[in-house]
């Protein structure tokens, strides 16, 4: 979700930095500068853009020193091997292919030698090492972020848009028009509001007013981000975003306040939980004494520098359900919402002990065992929610691609490098067919012109999945991509075209946007287009 829209890596093909509208001459007239988490990376050989393929090349030294990766250069074979955590990339000068964790991937540009320096494609290397890359066309800067959660992005390949533009009939007013409000990606509260109750309240109510004004009628607020809470809990510590210290009481009940203010404005309030993520790093020094990683270290798996609660441990699943039910039983929420954090994708997840201890069926298919763990969790949580409060809506927002048709003939016509079923062990099809959830809100974060995972094709697939079931379908949208180099996001009309496309399907009950800050910031004039679409 997520910025989201991450953590999660989707490298379907290799992306070169897109220098939109920039000629080769213009590209060479300004020096490209690289920043890592806000700090400039110095280089004795300037980065440059290869004009025909729009790939930015940087000295190998930037990779090794800036990104904290180990590098081995073989002069004999002219091959570079880059390793960081569990990821290994091998590239050879003159070859248009690379090897990523033993998988061969095509390259737009191979390794080059310039002024005695080995030059490598920055976006390809960075994203395969889990680094988010942003290109600023005007400033000619590359910004690398190690702490962000990159949203999977397939290769931009032009294709014909499906039913874009044109006038539309305003949608029904009872449809879902939701916005995710994240507590880890900067939606709320701001860093300047830590420890300031009045400022936190003002920021939230102002955000609600802006969202309602543009037609939003529901908010999905992240109440559990990293095995913590934005409410007084007897099971998990306070979230550090409130005070700067995990476990410290902020002096009020943010969740009670947020629900009340949303309902005052006629907005639904859905409590959004990240169920199995425990931390965004492997460091536990600043965690509260009652954090799950300290109370139950045997439940925890360190996967590529982040801590996760092991879904294979029945007691751990029960604990997470108990924390969710704490909210259901004590607060007047309209819904319980889970995102796509089940098993992490594209990382080594060492659950050998749990597999041996809890694989009671004796299955030799670990992936099937993992999917069953998640299935049990999804089913049992839904039962508990509806037994306690039948009117509370229970839904999940999975990754947008269930499976590729190449791997399963019943999958979507996509070429995703990450899928919900294979990468995250999330068998969403079973949840829908069994009626364990009230709605599904897939994160369809791609444009109408991205052939590898085209919006309309992905939506078509989900519409077919919910057919003849009682499960409602909402579509997750990505306004955070507006203005980015990825093809299709140069105009806010892209969002309107997607909404217009959805109108052809009565089974689509509405839309949810990631995230609130990318609505209120009005990227590329989205607000006025959205208000016009909603007839406001």
N, C-alpha and C positions, 0 to 999 in steps of 0.2 A: 504494500500500500504505500499505498503507499508510496513517499520519498525514501513513497513508498518506496509513492508511491513508490528497504531494501535492506544491502546485505545480500539481497538476492541478485545473482548475476545471470543475465540472459545474453549470451553471445552467440547469436544464430550465425552471423557472418561477421567479418571484420569491418569495423567502422573506421573510416578516415574522418578527420575533422573537416566539417563542411564549411568551406569559406564561401558562403552564399553571396552570389553577385559580385565576387571579387575576381579580378583578372590576375593572371600570373605576375604581371608587371606591378600591380598594386600590392600583391602579397610580398614581393621582394623589396618594396620600398620602405617598409617598416619592420623593425626587428621584433620578433616574437619573444615575449617574456613568459616564463613559467613560474607559477606560484603553487606551493604545497601547503594546504591549510593556512593560507594567508602569508606565508613566508616565501620570499623570492628565492628561486634556485638559480645559482650562478653557473654559467657555462662558458668555456673558452671558445667553443664553436657555436655560432648562433643556430637555433632551430630554423627549419625552412619547410615550406610547403611544396610538395611535388605537384605541379600545376595540372597535369592530366588526370590524376586520380584523387586530388585533394586530400592527401595524406601528409600529416605533419611529422617530420623526422627530427629526433633529438639525439644528442650524444648519449652513448650508453652509460657514461659516468653519472648522468642525471638520474637514471634508473637506479643504479647501485647505491648512490649516496643519498638521493632524495627520498626514494621509496623504501629504503631499508631492505633491498633485495640483494641476494648473493648472485654474483655474475662470474661466469667462466667463459673466456674467449679462446677459441682454438685457432691459432694462425694457420695451422696446417690444413684444417678443413674449412676455415673461414666460417666457423659456426659459433654462435653465442647461445649459452644456456643460462636462463634467468630463473631463480627460484626464490619464492617467498611463501612462508607457511607451508601449506600443502599443495601449492601450485607450482608447476614447472613448465617453462616455455622454452622451446628450442627453435632457433631460426638460423638459416644459412644464407650467406651472401649470394645473390643471384637466383635464389629459389623463390617461387611465388607461393610457397606453402610453409606453414609452421606446424609444430607439434605442441599441443597443449594437453598435458597430463595423458600422454600416449594417444591422443586423438589428433588426426591430421586435419588442419584447417587452412583454407585458401587465404592468401594475402593479397591486398591491393598493391603493396610495396614490400620488397624484400630488404634485408639488411644492406646498408651501403657504407662505403668508406669515404670520408671527406676530411681533408686536411689532417690526415693521420688519425682521425677519430672514427669509431664505429658508430653509425647512426641507425636508430631503430624507430619504428612507428609508435608514437607515444600513446595514442588512444588504445590500440590493440594490446600493447603490453600492460598499460595501467588497468584497464578494465578486467583483463584476465588475472590480475593480481588483487582484484577487489577494490580498486580505487575509482572514485567517481570523477569524470572528466567533463569540464564545461569550457566551451570556446566563446570568447568575447570578440566578435567581429570588429567592432569599432575600436576597441583598445588594443587589439592584436595580442591578447593574453590567453594563456591556458591556465585554468584553475583546477588543481587536483585536490580532492578531499578524501581523507582516509577514514573519517568518522561518519560519513553519510551512509544511507542505505540506498544504493542505486537501484532504480527501478529497471527491470529487464527491458532491453531495447533491441529489437531485431534490425537487420540491415535495411536501410531505406532504398527501395527499388521502385521507380515510378510505375504506376498502374493507373488505369482509368477510374476516376472516382465513381462511386455508386450513388446516384440520385443526389448530387450536391446542390446547394443554393436554392434559390427560388422562394416564393412566398409559402407560408405554412399556416395551417389551422392551429390556433392555440390548443395545447393539450388539455385534457380534463383536469379540473382543479383538485380532484381527489387523488391524483397520482403522487407517488413519492418524488420529492425534490430535496434530496438530502445533501449534507456536506459533512465530510469527516473533519473533526477538530482534533489534531494530534498534540500530545503533550511532549513528544520527543523531537519533533521536526519544526518547532518554532511557531505553531499556530497559537498556542496558549499554554502557560503564560509567557510573556517575553522575558528575556534574561534580566532585564532591568526591573522586573516586578518581583523578583525573588525576595521573600520576606516582607513584602508590602501588600497587605490584605486589600486595602482600598484600591490600589492600582490593579491588582489581579481582578477584582470585581468589575472595575471600570472597563478594563480591556475586554472582558468576556461579554458584558452587556452591550458594549459598542459593537462588538463583532456580531452578536445576535441581531441587532437592529439593522446592520448593513446586509446581513444575509437575508433577513425577512424582506427587506426593501427590494431585493432583486428576485424574489420569488421562492426562496428556500422555505420549506415547511417542516424540516426535520434536521436535527443535528445528531451526529454519531461521535460522541466524546470519548476519547481514550482514557479510561479510568484505571486500567492496569497496563503498564507498558513493559516493565521489567520485574515481574514478581513483586510489585509494589502497589500503592493505592493513592488516590487523591481523596480519600475518605477515611475516617477513623475505623481501623480494622483490628480485629483481635487475632488475625492470622498472618498478615503481611505488613511491612513497614510503610511509612509515608514515603511518597515519591519525592526525590530530592529537588525536582523542578520548583517546588513550592517555597522552599527555604534555602536551598543550596546544600542541605545536609539530609541524607536519607534517614528516615526514622524520626525526624524532628517535627513536632506538632506545629502546623502553621497558625494555630489560634482560631480557626473556624473550620466548618465542614464545607469544603468547596463543592462536593457533589450535591449536597442538599441545596446549596445556593444556586448551582447551575440548573438543576432540575426545575426549581421554582421559577427562575427567570425565563427559562425556555417556555414553560407552560403559561406564564403570564402573557407571552407573545403569541400563543396559539401554536407553538412549535412542538413537535414530538421530540422526546429525548431518549436516545438509544445509548446504552452503556456499552462501550467498545472495549474488548479485552484482547490482549496478546496472551494466549494461554501458556505456551511452553517456553517462551524466551525468558531467561533469567537475568542476563546482563548484556550490555553491548561491548563488553571487553572481558578479558580474563582476570582483571584486577579485582580483588575482593576487599582490599584494605579499607576502602571508604564505604563499604556496605554496612547496614545496620546489623546488630547482633541477632535479630530475629529474621534476617533474610534467609530464604530457603537454602541458599548455597552454603550457609554456615550451620543451619540447623540440620540439614539433610544432605551432606556432601555426597552421599552414596546415590542420590537421585540425579546428580549433575553430570553432564557431559560437556567437555570443552571441545568445541568444534570450530576450528580455524580462528581461535582467539576470542570466541564468544561462548558464554555459558548458557546451556539449555537444560530444562527439566526433561528428563528422559520419559517419553510417552510409554515406554515399555514397562515401567514400574507401576503396578496397579495403585499403590498407596499414593504415588505422586499424582496420578490422574485424579484420584479422589480428593486430594488436597486442593487442586486447582478448581474442581467443581464446587468444593466447599467455599472457596473465596468468591466465586461468582454468585453462589446462592446467598452469600452474605449481603450482596447488593440487592438481589431480587427480593429477599425477605424484608429488608429494612428501608428500601427506597421505592418511590413511585415512578419507576422507569417504564417507558413504553416498550422497550425491547432490549434484548441481549444480543450483542453483535460480536462475532469472532472474525479475525482476518486470516491471512494465509500462513501464519507462523505455526506450522505443525512440525514435521521434521525439516531441518534446514536443507537447502538444495546445494548441490555441487561442492560439498565438503565431506570430509571423512567424519562419520559419526560412530564413535566406538561404543557400541552397546552390547559387546560380547557377553558381559556378565549377566545383564538382564535377559538377553536372548536365551542363555543357557538356563537361567533360573525360572523364567516365566513362560517359556515356550512349551506350555503343557500339552499342546497337540502334537508336538514332535515334528512340526513342519520344517522342511529343509529349505524353504523359500523365505528368506529373511524379509524381503520386501513385502510379501503377503502378510507375514506376521506383523510388520510395522503398520500396514494399512488396517489390519484388524484392531490394533491398539487404538488407532485414531477413530475407527468406526465405533468401537465400544464407547469411547469418550463422547463422541457426537451424539450417539443415541441416548446414552444415560443422562447426559446433561439436559437434553431436550425433555426427557421424561420428568426430571426433577423440576425444571422450570415450570412446565405446564401443570404439574401436580400442585405446585405452590400457588401459581397465579396463571390461570388459563388464558388471560387476556394479554400476557406479555409475549410479544413477537420474538421469535428466535431465528436468527439467520446467520449465514456465513458468507464472507467475501473471499472466494478462492482466487488463485492466480488464473488469468484469463484463458489459458489453453489447458484443457483437460488432458488430451493426448493428441499427438500428431497422427494424421492418417497413415503416414509411412510406418508407424509402429502399431497402429490399430485401425483397421478399415472403418471402424465406427467413430474414429476421432475426427477432428476438424482438418480442413484443407490448409494446414499451416506448416511452418518449418521452425518451430520454437526450440531453442536449446534447453529450455526449462519447461517442464509441464507439471501440473498439479499431481497427477497420478504417479508418474515415474520419478519425479525429483523430490516431491514433498510428501509422498505416500498418502495423498488426500484423494480418496475415492469418492469424489463429489457425486458421480452418477448414482452410486448406491444410496447416498444420503437423500437424493431427490426421489429415486424410485421407491424407497422405503418410507418416504414421508417423515423422516426424522427431523427435518427443518421446515420452518414456515416459508422462508424465502432464500434465494441464492442471489448474490450480487457479484458476479464475476468482474474482475478488474480488467476491462478491455481497454488497455492503455495504448492503443495503436491507432494510427490515422487510417482514413479511407483509401490512402494511396500507398500503403506499405504492404507489398505483395507477400512478404514472408509471414505476416500475421495481420491480414487486412481486416479492418474493423467490421465491415459488413459480413464477411465470411465467418468471423468468430461469433458475432451476434446471432447469425442464422443457426449456428450449431447449438447455442444455448437455448434458443427458442424451441428447437426440436427436442432438446432434452427435457424441458418442463412440460411438453405437450402431454395431455391426458394424465396429469398429476394435479395435486392440490398445492404444489409449491409455487409461490409467486417468483417472478423474475424482475430484478432491478439490474441496471447496468452501471458499472463503475466507470467514470470518465476521468481524464487526466489533464485538466487545465494547466497544471504545473509545467506541461511540456510546451505551452504556447511561447513562441519566440525563441525556441531552441533550434539547433541546426537540423534536427531530425526532420525528414521530409514530411510535409503535410501540416506542420505546426507554425507556418509563417503568418497565419491569419486566424482570428478567433471564429471565423465562419466555420472552421473545421468542427468545433463543438456543436454549432447549430446544425450542420449537415448530419452529424451523428444523431442528434435528437430527432431530426426530421426523418431519418431512416427508420428510427425505432417506431414511429407512428404507424408503419405498415403492419405492425404486430400487436394485436390487442392483448396478447399475453405478457407484454412488457409493461410492468406496473409503475415504472418510473426510473429515476436516475439518481446516482450519488456521485458527488464530485470530490476528488482529492486534489488539494485539500482547501480548507476555508481561506487560508491566507492567499491562495492563488485564485480565489474568487474576489476577495476584497481588494487585492492589489490591482484589479482590473487589467489583466494582461491583454494587450492589443485591443483594448476597447470591448472586452467581453461583456461587461455588465450591461451596457446599452443593448447589445444584441440579445442577451439573455432575457432582459425585461421585455423587449419587443416580441421575442418568441413566446414568452409566457403571457403576452397580452396585457402587460402592466404599463 
